[in-house]
Amino acid sequence: MKKILLSLVLMMTLLNCNSIKNIGSPTNIKQAATLLSSLNSNSTEKEISSLFNLLDINKDATIGNTEAIGAIEENFNVLDTDNNFSINLTELKGLLALLE
């Protein structure tokens, strides 16, 4: 159920286009969107790391709000546990808890 919900949120966000705020190449966006929509409660930290690398376009070791898409953008404030307006890899791994 959560996978379906995340997929719907992702599709609605991508259709809105406000989540694709100059975050990089269309290939990266498509790969990130595909990976994000495939995440479920059985997903691994390796998959989260791959997603992180696709979204961290400026390679500053964080995902800013302009780099976030889909469920990450929708849950940005929840994932940003230190409230520094960016998500590091450890915080993004918190996405796994949201999928359980």
Order of alpha helices (4+ residues) and beta strands (2+ residues): alpha-alpha-alpha-beta-alpha-alpha-beta-alpha-alpha
